[in-house]
Amino acid sequence: MATIKLHEATKQFAISNKLAMQFLEKVNRPVKSHSSVITGEQLELLRDFAASPEKIKSLENEAKKG
């Protein structure tokens, strides 16, 4: 499988790098930065997350609250 960096995946899924990093940290698959190479598992998790507007909105609201 070809490697992909987080920022490349977020472009494909139309979500922010920050939001993607927060999500991956929440599911115990953290990355250090937007330029980190992600695993196939992390990519699948992000794909599922990006496909769910409810999950995105929930995490955005959580981040706003602090």
PQR file of N, CA, C, O and H, with PARSE charges and radii, in Angstrom:
ATOM      1  N   MET A   1       0.841  -1.185   0.000 -0.4000 1.5000
ATOM      2  CA  MET A   1       0.000   0.000   0.000 -0.0000 2.0000
ATOM      3  C   MET A   1       0.882   1.242   0.000  0.5500 1.7000
ATOM      4  O   MET A   1       1.873   1.309   0.727 -0.5500 1.4000
ATOM      5  N   ALA A   2       0.523   2.206  -0.804 -0.4000 1.5000
ATOM      6  CA  ALA A   2       1.268   3.455  -0.876 -0.0000 2.0000
ATOM      7  C   ALA A   2       1.039   4.257   0.397  0.5500 1.7000
ATOM      8  O   ALA A   2      -0.022   4.175   1.016 -0.5500 1.4000
ATOM      9  H   ALA A   2      -0.282   2.151  -1.395  0.4000 1.0000
ATOM     10  N   THR A   3       2.037   5.023   0.774 -0.4000 1.5000
ATOM     11  CA  THR A   3       1.891   5.852   1.968 -0.0000 2.0000
ATOM     12  C   THR A   3       1.212   7.167   1.596  0.5500 1.7000
ATOM     13  O   THR A   3       1.288   7.628   0.457 -0.5500 1.4000
ATOM     14  H   THR A   3       2.899   5.090   0.271  0.4000 1.0000
ATOM     15  N   ILE A   4       0.555   7.750   2.573 -0.4000 1.5000
ATOM     16  CA  ILE A   4      -0.117   9.032   2.376 -0.0000 2.0000
ATOM     17  C   ILE A   4       0.067   9.853   3.639  0.5500 1.7000
ATOM     18  O   ILE A   4       0.031   9.326   4.751 -0.5500 1.4000
ATOM     19  H   ILE A   4       0.493   7.377   3.498  0.4000 1.0000
ATOM     20  N   LYS A   5       0.263  11.136   3.455 -0.4000 1.5000
ATOM     21  CA  LYS A   5       0.409  12.036   4.595 -0.0000 2.0000
ATOM     22  C   LYS A   5      -0.970  12.539   5.013  0.5500 1.7000
ATOM     23  O   LYS A   5      -1.909  12.589   4.219 -0.5500 1.4000
ATOM     24  H   LYS A   5       0.293  11.564   2.552  0.4000 1.0000
ATOM     25  N   LEU A   6      -1.053  12.902   6.267 -0.4000 1.5000
ATOM     26  CA  LEU A   6      -2.335  13.341   6.813 -0.0000 2.0000
ATOM     27  C   LEU A   6      -2.914  14.491   6.001  0.5500 1.7000
ATOM     28  O   LEU A   6      -4.102  14.472   5.681 -0.5500 1.4000
ATOM     29  H   LEU A   6      -0.290  12.862   6.912  0.4000 1.0000
ATOM     30  N   HIS A   7      -2.118  15.480   5.665 -0.4000 1.5000
ATOM     31  CA  HIS A   7      -2.660  16.639   4.950 -0.0000 2.0000
ATOM     32  C   HIS A   7      -3.183  16.265   3.564  0.5500 1.7000
ATOM     33  O   HIS A   7      -4.092  16.922   3.056 -0.5500 1.4000
ATOM     34  H   HIS A   7      -1.153  15.496   5.926  0.4000 1.0000
ATOM     35  N   GLU A   8      -2.630  15.232   2.948 -0.4000 1.5000
ATOM     36  CA  GLU A   8      -3.142  14.774   1.648 -0.0000 2.0000
ATOM     37  C   GLU A   8      -4.504  14.098   1.823  0.5500 1.7000
ATOM     38  O   GLU A   8      -5.404  14.273   1.002 -0.5500 1.4000
ATOM     39  H   GLU A   8      -1.892  14.698   3.360  0.4000 1.0000
ATOM     40  N   ALA A   9      -4.639  13.335   2.889 -0.4000 1.5000
ATOM     41  CA  ALA A   9      -5.917  12.664   3.160 -0.0000 2.0000
ATOM     42  C   ALA A   9      -7.004  13.687   3.491  0.5500 1.7000
ATOM     43  O   ALA A   9      -8.141  13.552   3.038 -0.5500 1.4000
ATOM     44  H   ALA A   9      -3.908  13.193   3.555  0.4000 1.0000
ATOM     45  N   THR A  10      -6.666  14.697   4.269 -0.4000 1.5000
ATOM     46  CA  THR A  10      -7.676  15.687   4.648 -0.0000 2.0000
ATOM     47  C   THR A  10      -8.146  16.486   3.438  0.5500 1.7000
ATOM     48  O   THR A  10      -9.302  16.907   3.389 -0.5500 1.4000
ATOM     49  H   THR A  10      -5.743  14.807   4.637  0.4000 1.0000
ATOM     50  N   LYS A  11      -7.273  16.698   2.468 -0.4000 1.5000
ATOM     51  CA  LYS A  11      -7.696  17.361   1.231 -0.0000 2.0000
ATOM     52  C   LYS A  11      -8.737  16.506   0.511  0.5500 1.7000
ATOM     53  O   LYS A  11      -9.750  17.020   0.036 -0.5500 1.4000
ATOM     54  H   LYS A  11      -6.334  16.356   2.508  0.4000 1.0000
ATOM     55  N   GLN A  12      -8.485  15.215   0.433 -0.4000 1.5000
ATOM     56  CA  GLN A  12      -9.407  14.300  -0.242 -0.0000 2.0000
ATOM     57  C   GLN A  12     -10.769  14.265   0.448  0.5500 1.7000
ATOM     58  O   GLN A  12     -11.806  14.188  -0.210 -0.5500 1.4000
ATOM     59  H   GLN A  12      -7.663  14.797   0.819  0.4000 1.0000
ATOM     60  N   PHE A  13     -10.756  14.323   1.772 -0.4000 1.5000
ATOM     61  CA  PHE A  13     -11.989  14.185   2.542 -0.0000 2.0000
ATOM     62  C   PHE A  13     -12.636  15.523   2.892  0.5500 1.7000
ATOM     63  O   PHE A  13     -13.704  15.554   3.504 -0.5500 1.4000
ATOM     64  H   PHE A  13      -9.913  14.386   2.307  0.4000 1.0000
ATOM     65  N   ALA A  14     -11.997  16.623   2.509 -0.4000 1.5000
ATOM     66  CA  ALA A  14     -12.518  17.972   2.756 -0.0000 2.0000
ATOM     67  C   ALA A  14     -12.766  18.249   4.238  0.5500 1.7000
ATOM     68  O   ALA A  14     -13.808  18.782   4.619 -0.5500 1.4000
ATOM     69  H   ALA A  14     -11.130  16.598   2.012  0.4000 1.0000
ATOM     70  N   ILE A  15     -11.792  17.878   5.060 -0.4000 1.5000
ATOM     71  CA  ILE A  15     -11.832  18.231   6.482 -0.0000 2.0000
ATOM     72  C   ILE A  15     -10.512  18.901   6.830  0.5500 1.7000
ATOM     73  O   ILE A  15      -9.536  18.759   6.094 -0.5500 1.4000
ATOM     74  H   ILE A  15     -10.945  17.445   4.751  0.4000 1.0000
ATOM     75  N   SER A  16     -10.467  19.624   7.932 -0.4000 1.5000
ATOM     76  CA  SER A  16      -9.246  20.326   8.310 -0.0000 2.0000
ATOM     77  C   SER A  16      -8.236  19.372   8.941  0.5500 1.7000
ATOM     78  O   SER A  16      -8.594  18.335   9.498 -0.5500 1.4000
ATOM     79  H   SER A  16     -11.261  19.740   8.530  0.4000 1.0000
ATOM     80  N   ASN A  17      -6.975  19.750   8.837 -0.4000 1.5000
ATOM     81  CA  ASN A  17      -5.912  18.964   9.456 -0.0000 2.0000
ATOM     82  C   ASN A  17      -6.118  18.897  10.974  0.5500 1.7000
ATOM     83  O   ASN A  17      -5.958  17.847  11.596 -0.5500 1.4000
ATOM     84  H   ASN A  17      -6.684  20.593   8.384  0.4000 1.0000
ATOM     85  N   LYS A  18      -6.474  20.034  11.540 -0.4000 1.5000
ATOM     86  CA  LYS A  18      -6.668  20.108  12.994 -0.0000 2.0000
ATOM     87  C   LYS A  18      -7.777  19.167  13.452  0.5500 1.7000
ATOM     88  O   LYS A  18      -7.625  18.449  14.440 -0.5500 1.4000
ATOM     89  H   LYS A  18      -6.604  20.887  11.035  0.4000 1.0000
ATOM     90  N   LEU A  19      -8.880  19.177  12.734 -0.4000 1.5000
ATOM     91  CA  LEU A  19     -10.007  18.318  13.082 -0.0000 2.0000
ATOM     92  C   LEU A  19      -9.622  16.844  12.947  0.5500 1.7000
ATOM     93  O   LEU A  19      -9.976  16.024  13.794 -0.5500 1.4000
ATOM     94  H   LEU A  19      -9.003  19.760  11.931  0.4000 1.0000
ATOM     95  N   ALA A  20      -8.903  16.519  11.887 -0.4000 1.5000
ATOM     96  CA  ALA A  20      -8.460  15.141  11.681 -0.0000 2.0000
ATOM     97  C   ALA A  20      -7.523  14.693  12.802  0.5500 1.7000
ATOM     98  O   ALA A  20      -7.627  13.570  13.296 -0.5500 1.4000
ATOM     99  H   ALA A  20      -8.616  17.185  11.199  0.4000 1.0000
ATOM    100  N   MET A  21      -6.613  15.576  13.199 -0.4000 1.5000
ATOM    101  CA  MET A  21      -5.686  15.229  14.283 -0.0000 2.0000
ATOM    102  C   MET A  21      -6.440  15.039  15.599  0.5500 1.7000
ATOM    103  O   MET A  21      -6.117  14.133  16.367 -0.5500 1.4000
ATOM    104  H   MET A  21      -6.529  16.488  12.798  0.4000 1.0000
ATOM    105  N   GLN A  22      -7.439  15.882  15.867 -0.4000 1.5000
ATOM    106  CA  GLN A  22      -8.238  15.738  17.081 -0.0000 2.0000
ATOM    107  C   GLN A  22      -8.993  14.413  17.063  0.5500 1.7000
ATOM    108  O   GLN A  22      -9.056  13.717  18.077 -0.5500 1.4000
ATOM    109  H   GLN A  22      -7.701  16.618  15.243  0.4000 1.0000
ATOM    110  N   PHE A  23      -9.561  14.067  15.923 -0.4000 1.5000
ATOM    111  CA  PHE A  23     -10.291  12.812  15.813 -0.0000 2.0000
ATOM    112  C   PHE A  23      -9.369  11.619  16.048  0.5500 1.7000
ATOM    113  O   PHE A  23      -9.704  10.714  16.812 -0.5500 1.4000
ATOM    114  H   PHE A  23      -9.511  14.633  15.099  0.4000 1.0000
ATOM    115  N   LEU A  24      -8.220  11.616  15.398 -0.4000 1.5000
ATOM    116  CA  LEU A  24      -7.297  10.485  15.556 -0.0000 2.0000
ATOM    117  C   LEU A  24      -6.808  10.361  16.995  0.5500 1.7000
ATOM    118  O   LEU A  24      -6.618   9.251  17.493 -0.5500 1.4000
ATOM    119  H   LEU A  24      -7.948  12.350  14.777  0.4000 1.0000
ATOM    120  N   GLU A  25      -6.605  11.481  17.657 -0.4000 1.5000
ATOM    121  CA  GLU A  25      -6.206  11.432  19.067 -0.0000 2.0000
ATOM    122  C   GLU A  25      -7.338  10.844  19.917  0.5500 1.7000
ATOM    123  O   GLU A  25      -7.096  10.061  20.836 -0.5500 1.4000
ATOM    124  H   GLU A  25      -6.759  12.382  17.253  0.4000 1.0000
ATOM    125  N   LYS A  26      -8.556  11.229  19.599 -0.4000 1.5000
ATOM    126  CA  LYS A  26      -9.718  10.745  20.353 -0.0000 2.0000
ATOM    127  C   LYS A  26      -9.882   9.228  20.227  0.5500 1.7000
ATOM    128  O   LYS A  26     -10.306   8.577  21.182 -0.5500 1.4000
ATOM    129  H   LYS A  26      -8.752  11.865  18.853  0.4000 1.0000
ATOM    130  N   VAL A  27      -9.551   8.656  19.065 -0.4000 1.5000
ATOM    131  CA  VAL A  27      -9.684   7.214  18.861 -0.0000 2.0000
ATOM    132  C   VAL A  27      -8.368   6.474  19.122  0.5500 1.7000
ATOM    133  O   VAL A  27      -8.176   5.346  18.670 -0.5500 1.4000
ATOM    134  H   VAL A  27      -9.206   9.185  18.289  0.4000 1.0000
ATOM    135  N   ASN A  28      -7.474   7.127  19.855 -0.4000 1.5000
ATOM    136  CA  ASN A  28      -6.188   6.547  20.259 -0.0000 2.0000
ATOM    137  C   ASN A  28      -5.297   6.135  19.099  0.5500 1.7000
ATOM    138  O   ASN A  28      -4.616   5.112  19.167 -0.5500 1.4000
ATOM    139  H   ASN A  28      -7.630   8.044  20.222  0.4000 1.0000
ATOM    140  N   ARG A  29      -5.300   6.923  18.043 -0.4000 1.5000
ATOM    141  CA  ARG A  29      -4.414   6.711  16.894 -0.0000 2.0000
ATOM    142  C   ARG A  29      -3.765   8.045  16.531  0.5500 1.7000
ATOM    143  O   ARG A  29      -3.839   8.467  15.377 -0.5500 1.4000
ATOM    144  H   ARG A  29      -5.853   7.755  17.988  0.4000 1.0000
ATOM    145  N   PRO A  30      -3.121   8.724  17.508 -0.5600 1.5000
ATOM    146  CA  PRO A  30      -2.631  10.089  17.274  0.2800 2.0000
ATOM    147  C   PRO A  30      -1.493  10.161  16.253  0.5500 1.7000
ATOM    148  O   PRO A  30      -0.767   9.196  16.014 -0.5500 1.4000
ATOM    149  N   VAL A  31      -1.377  11.351  15.668 -0.4000 1.5000
ATOM    150  CA  VAL A  31      -0.256  11.676  14.791 -0.0000 2.0000
ATOM    151  C   VAL A  31       0.398  12.937  15.350  0.5500 1.7000
ATOM    152  O   VAL A  31      -0.228  13.700  16.086 -0.5500 1.4000
ATOM    153  H   VAL A  31      -1.966  12.135  15.862  0.4000 1.0000
ATOM    154  N   LYS A  32       1.666  13.146  14.993 -0.4000 1.5000
ATOM    155  CA  LYS A  32       2.390  14.291  15.548 -0.0000 2.0000
ATOM    156  C   LYS A  32       2.112  15.595  14.816  0.5500 1.7000
ATOM    157  O   LYS A  32       2.078  16.661  15.430 -0.5500 1.4000
ATOM    158  H   LYS A  32       2.175  12.526  14.395  0.4000 1.0000
ATOM    159  N   SER A  33       1.912  15.512  13.501 -0.4000 1.5000
ATOM    160  CA  SER A  33       1.665  16.734  12.740 -0.0000 2.0000
ATOM    161  C   SER A  33       0.897  16.428  11.463  0.5500 1.7000
ATOM    162  O   SER A  33       0.637  15.273  11.126 -0.5500 1.4000
ATOM    163  H   SER A  33       1.940  14.646  13.002  0.4000 1.0000
ATOM    164  N   HIS A  34       0.546  17.492  10.770 -0.4000 1.5000
ATOM    165  CA  HIS A  34      -0.206  17.340   9.518 -0.0000 2.0000
ATOM    166  C   HIS A  34       0.616  16.650   8.436  0.5500 1.7000
ATOM    167  O   HIS A  34       0.060  16.118   7.475 -0.5500 1.4000
ATOM    168  H   HIS A  34       0.757  18.430  11.043  0.4000 1.0000
ATOM    169  N   SER A  35       1.934  16.658   8.589 -0.4000 1.5000
ATOM    170  CA  SER A  35       2.788  16.034   7.574 -0.0000 2.0000
ATOM    171  C   SER A  35       3.191  14.605   7.929  0.5500 1.7000
ATOM    172  O   SER A  35       4.019  14.003   7.245 -0.5500 1.4000
ATOM    173  H   SER A  35       2.385  17.090   9.369  0.4000 1.0000
ATOM    174  N   SER A  36       2.611  14.065   8.991 -0.4000 1.5000
ATOM    175  CA  SER A  36       2.884  12.682   9.380 -0.0000 2.0000
ATOM    176  C   SER A  36       2.278  11.715   8.379  0.5500 1.7000
ATOM    177  O   SER A  36       1.201  11.960   7.835 -0.5500 1.4000
ATOM    178  H   SER A  36       1.938  14.554   9.547  0.4000 1.0000
ATOM    179  N   VAL A  37       2.979  10.616   8.140 -0.4000 1.5000
ATOM    180  CA  VAL A  37       2.451   9.541   7.300 -0.0000 2.0000
ATOM    181  C   VAL A  37       1.470   8.749   8.151  0.5500 1.7000
ATOM    182  O   VAL A  37       1.764   8.409   9.297 -0.5500 1.4000
ATOM    183  H   VAL A  37       3.854  10.417   8.582  0.4000 1.0000
ATOM    184  N   ILE A  38       0.298   8.456   7.582 -0.4000 1.5000
ATOM    185  CA  ILE A  38      -0.706   7.713   8.340 -0.0000 2.0000
ATOM    186  C   ILE A  38      -0.811   6.283   7.823  0.5500 1.7000
ATOM    187  O   ILE A  38      -0.456   5.983   6.683 -0.5500 1.4000
ATOM    188  H   ILE A  38       0.059   8.733   6.652  0.4000 1.0000
ATOM    189  N   THR A  39      -1.306   5.420   8.689 -0.4000 1.5000
ATOM    190  CA  THR A  39      -1.464   4.008   8.339 -0.0000 2.0000
ATOM    191  C   THR A  39      -2.769   3.805   7.572  0.5500 1.7000
ATOM    192  O   THR A  39      -3.618   4.694   7.509 -0.5500 1.4000
ATOM    193  H   THR A  39      -1.595   5.663   9.615  0.4000 1.0000
ATOM    194  N   GLY A  40      -2.904   2.643   7.005 -0.4000 1.5000
ATOM    195  CA  GLY A  40      -4.143   2.296   6.316 -0.0000 2.0000
ATOM    196  C   GLY A  40      -5.329   2.319   7.262  0.5500 1.7000
ATOM    197  O   GLY A  40      -6.430   2.724   6.888 -0.5500 1.4000
ATOM    198  H   GLY A  40      -2.215   1.920   7.056  0.4000 1.0000
ATOM    199  N   GLU A  41      -5.093   1.880   8.492 -0.4000 1.5000
ATOM    200  CA  GLU A  41      -6.160   1.885   9.495 -0.0000 2.0000
ATOM    201  C   GLU A  41      -6.598   3.318   9.804  0.5500 1.7000
ATOM    202  O   GLU A  41      -7.794   3.601   9.874 -0.5500 1.4000
ATOM    203  H   GLU A  41      -4.198   1.551   8.796  0.4000 1.0000
ATOM    204  N   GLN A  42      -5.641   4.212   9.988 -0.4000 1.5000
ATOM    205  CA  GLN A  42      -5.975   5.606  10.257 -0.0000 2.0000
ATOM    206  C   GLN A  42      -6.718   6.225   9.074  0.5500 1.7000
ATOM    207  O   GLN A  42      -7.643   7.015   9.261 -0.5500 1.4000
ATOM    208  H   GLN A  42      -4.669   3.983   9.931  0.4000 1.0000
ATOM    209  N   LEU A  43      -6.314   5.868   7.869 -0.4000 1.5000
ATOM    210  CA  LEU A  43      -6.977   6.379   6.678 -0.0000 2.0000
ATOM    211  C   LEU A  43      -8.434   5.931   6.633  0.5500 1.7000
ATOM    212  O   LEU A  43      -9.318   6.727   6.318 -0.5500 1.4000
ATOM    213  H   LEU A  43      -5.562   5.226   7.717  0.4000 1.0000
ATOM    214  N   GLU A  44      -8.684   4.674   6.942 -0.4000 1.5000
ATOM    215  CA  GLU A  44     -10.061   4.165   6.959 -0.0000 2.0000
ATOM    216  C   GLU A  44     -10.894   4.852   8.046  0.5500 1.7000
ATOM    217  O   GLU A  44     -12.057   5.188   7.823 -0.5500 1.4000
ATOM    218  H   GLU A  44      -7.966   4.028   7.198  0.4000 1.0000
ATOM    219  N   LEU A  45     -10.298   5.057   9.211 -0.4000 1.5000
ATOM    220  CA  LEU A  45     -11.002   5.758  10.287 -0.0000 2.0000
ATOM    221  C   LEU A  45     -11.376   7.167   9.848  0.5500 1.7000
ATOM    222  O   LEU A  45     -12.493   7.625  10.089 -0.5500 1.4000
ATOM    223  H   LEU A  45      -9.353   4.784   9.393  0.4000 1.0000
ATOM    224  N   LEU A  46     -10.433   7.855   9.200 -0.4000 1.5000
ATOM    225  CA  LEU A  46     -10.706   9.214   8.722 -0.0000 2.0000
ATOM    226  C   LEU A  46     -11.782   9.213   7.639  0.5500 1.7000
ATOM    227  O   LEU A  46     -12.631  10.104   7.605 -0.5500 1.4000
ATOM    228  H   LEU A  46      -9.525   7.484   9.005  0.4000 1.0000
ATOM    229  N   ARG A  47     -11.749   8.230   6.766 -0.4000 1.5000
ATOM    230  CA  ARG A  47     -12.751   8.136   5.696 -0.0000 2.0000
ATOM    231  C   ARG A  47     -14.149   7.996   6.307  0.5500 1.7000
ATOM    232  O   ARG A  47     -15.087   8.669   5.880 -0.5500 1.4000
ATOM    233  H   ARG A  47     -11.060   7.507   6.794  0.4000 1.0000
ATOM    234  N   ASP A  48     -14.279   7.130   7.294 -0.4000 1.5000
ATOM    235  CA  ASP A  48     -15.574   6.938   7.960 -0.0000 2.0000
ATOM    236  C   ASP A  48     -16.006   8.206   8.692  0.5500 1.7000
ATOM    237  O   ASP A  48     -17.176   8.585   8.663 -0.5500 1.4000
ATOM    238  H   ASP A  48     -13.517   6.583   7.641  0.4000 1.0000
ATOM    239  N   PHE A  49     -15.050   8.850   9.344 -0.4000 1.5000
ATOM    240  CA  PHE A  49     -15.336  10.079  10.077 -0.0000 2.0000
ATOM    241  C   PHE A  49     -15.805  11.180   9.124  0.5500 1.7000
ATOM    242  O   PHE A  49     -16.803  11.850   9.391 -0.5500 1.4000
ATOM    243  H   PHE A  49     -14.099   8.541   9.368  0.4000 1.0000
ATOM    244  N   ALA A  50     -15.095  11.365   8.024 -0.4000 1.5000
ATOM    245  CA  ALA A  50     -15.421  12.423   7.065 -0.0000 2.0000
ATOM    246  C   ALA A  50     -16.766  12.191   6.392  0.5500 1.7000
ATOM    247  O   ALA A  50     -17.404  13.142   5.940 -0.5500 1.4000
ATOM    248  H   ALA A  50     -14.285  10.820   7.807  0.4000 1.0000
ATOM    249  N   ALA A  51     -17.198  10.953   6.322 -0.4000 1.5000
ATOM    250  CA  ALA A  51     -18.474  10.625   5.689 -0.0000 2.0000
ATOM    251  C   ALA A  51     -19.669  10.872   6.609  0.5500 1.7000
ATOM    252  O   ALA A  51     -20.818  10.723   6.193 -0.5500 1.4000
ATOM    253  H   ALA A  51     -16.680  10.181   6.689  0.4000 1.0000
ATOM    254  N   SER A  52     -19.396  11.247   7.852 -0.4000 1.5000
ATOM    255  CA  SER A  52     -20.471  11.433   8.816 -0.0000 2.0000
ATOM    256  C   SER A  52     -20.525  12.886   9.308  0.5500 1.7000
ATOM    257  O   SER A  52     -19.786  13.258  10.219 -0.5500 1.4000
ATOM    258  H   SER A  52     -18.463  11.367   8.189  0.4000 1.0000
ATOM    259  N   PRO A  53     -21.394  13.702   8.709 -0.5600 1.5000
ATOM    260  CA  PRO A  53     -21.510  15.099   9.153  0.2800 2.0000
ATOM    261  C   PRO A  53     -21.839  15.239  10.644  0.5500 1.7000
ATOM    262  O   PRO A  53     -21.432  16.205  11.289 -0.5500 1.4000
ATOM    263  N   GLU A  54     -22.574  14.271  11.177 -0.4000 1.5000
ATOM    264  CA  GLU A  54     -22.917  14.328  12.600 -0.0000 2.0000
ATOM    265  C   GLU A  54     -21.668  14.201  13.473  0.5500 1.7000
ATOM    266  O   GLU A  54     -21.520  14.923  14.459 -0.5500 1.4000
ATOM    267  H   GLU A  54     -22.905  13.486  10.652  0.4000 1.0000
ATOM    268  N   LYS A  55     -20.775  13.285  13.110 -0.4000 1.5000
ATOM    269  CA  LYS A  55     -19.535  13.099  13.875 -0.0000 2.0000
ATOM    270  C   LYS A  55     -18.656  14.338  13.772  0.5500 1.7000
ATOM    271  O   LYS A  55     -18.043  14.753  14.755 -0.5500 1.4000
ATOM    272  H   LYS A  55     -20.895  12.699  12.310  0.4000 1.0000
ATOM    273  N   ILE A  56     -18.595  14.922  12.594 -0.4000 1.5000
ATOM    274  CA  ILE A  56     -17.777  16.122  12.401 -0.0000 2.0000
ATOM    275  C   ILE A  56     -18.310  17.250  13.268  0.5500 1.7000
ATOM    276  O   ILE A  56     -17.549  17.903  13.981 -0.5500 1.4000
ATOM    277  H   ILE A  56     -19.093  14.585  11.795  0.4000 1.0000
ATOM    278  N   LYS A  57     -19.606  17.477  13.209 -0.4000 1.5000
ATOM    279  CA  LYS A  57     -20.226  18.555  13.991 -0.0000 2.0000
ATOM    280  C   LYS A  57     -20.018  18.335  15.482  0.5500 1.7000
ATOM    281  O   LYS A  57     -19.733  19.277  16.221 -0.5500 1.4000
ATOM    282  H   LYS A  57     -20.224  16.946  12.630  0.4000 1.0000
ATOM    283  N   SER A  58     -20.162  17.089  15.922 -0.4000 1.5000
ATOM    284  CA  SER A  58     -19.989  16.770  17.336 -0.0000 2.0000
ATOM    285  C   SER A  58     -18.566  17.083  17.795  0.5500 1.7000
ATOM    286  O   SER A  58     -18.376  17.673  18.859 -0.5500 1.4000
ATOM    287  H   SER A  58     -20.394  16.324  15.321  0.4000 1.0000
ATOM    288  N   LEU A  59     -17.580  16.700  17.015 -0.4000 1.5000
ATOM    289  CA  LEU A  59     -16.182  16.949  17.394 -0.0000 2.0000
ATOM    290  C   LEU A  59     -15.868  18.437  17.336  0.5500 1.7000
ATOM    291  O   LEU A  59     -15.122  18.937  18.178 -0.5500 1.4000
ATOM    292  H   LEU A  59     -17.734  16.222  16.151  0.4000 1.0000
ATOM    293  N   GLU A  60     -16.420  19.155  16.364 -0.4000 1.5000
ATOM    294  CA  GLU A  60     -16.217  20.609  16.290 -0.0000 2.0000
ATOM    295  C   GLU A  60     -16.783  21.293  17.527  0.5500 1.7000
ATOM    296  O   GLU A  60     -16.145  22.178  18.097 -0.5500 1.4000
ATOM    297  H   GLU A  60     -17.026  18.748  15.680  0.4000 1.0000
ATOM    298  N   ASN A  61     -17.981  20.886  17.944 -0.4000 1.5000
ATOM    299  CA  ASN A  61     -18.600  21.454  19.136 -0.0000 2.0000
ATOM    300  C   ASN A  61     -17.786  21.121  20.389  0.5500 1.7000
ATOM    301  O   ASN A  61     -17.628  21.959  21.276 -0.5500 1.4000
ATOM    302  H   ASN A  61     -18.499  20.167  17.482  0.4000 1.0000
ATOM    303  N   GLU A  62     -17.282  19.913  20.449 -0.4000 1.5000
ATOM    304  CA  GLU A  62     -16.447  19.491  21.571 -0.0000 2.0000
ATOM    305  C   GLU A  62     -15.182  20.345  21.655  0.5500 1.7000
ATOM    306  O   GLU A  62     -14.763  20.736  22.744 -0.5500 1.4000
ATOM    307  H   GLU A  62     -17.410  19.232  19.729  0.4000 1.0000
ATOM    308  N   ALA A  63     -14.586  20.627  20.515 -0.4000 1.5000
ATOM    309  CA  ALA A  63     -13.359  21.415  20.467 -0.0000 2.0000
ATOM    310  C   ALA A  63     -13.628  22.865  20.882  0.5500 1.7000
ATOM    311  O   ALA A  63     -12.784  23.491  21.524 -0.5500 1.4000
ATOM    312  H   ALA A  63     -14.927  20.309  19.630  0.4000 1.0000
ATOM    313  N   LYS A  64     -14.792  23.398  20.520 -0.4000 1.5000
ATOM    314  CA  LYS A  64     -15.138  24.764  20.899 -0.0000 2.0000
ATOM    315  C   LYS A  64     -15.304  24.920  22.400  0.5500 1.7000
ATOM    316  O   LYS A  64     -14.966  25.955  22.973 -0.5500 1.4000
ATOM    317  H   LYS A  64     -15.477  22.890  19.998  0.4000 1.0000
ATOM    318  N   LYS A  65     -15.836  23.865  23.033 -0.4000 1.5000
ATOM    319  CA  LYS A  65     -16.055  23.911  24.474 -0.0000 2.0000
ATOM    320  C   LYS A  65     -14.741  23.841  25.255  0.5500 1.7000
ATOM    321  O   LYS A  65     -14.655  24.272  26.405 -0.5500 1.4000
ATOM    322  H   LYS A  65     -16.111  23.024  22.567  0.4000 1.0000
ATOM    323  N   GLY A  66     -13.736  23.293  24.604 -0.4000 1.5000
ATOM    324  CA  GLY A  66     -12.428  23.233  25.252 -0.0000 2.0000
ATOM    325  C   GLY A  66     -12.163  21.903  25.738  0.5500 1.7000
ATOM    326  O   GLY A  66     -11.104  21.656  26.316 -0.5500 1.4000
ATOM    327  H   GLY A  66     -13.805  22.944  23.670  0.4000 1.0000
TER
END
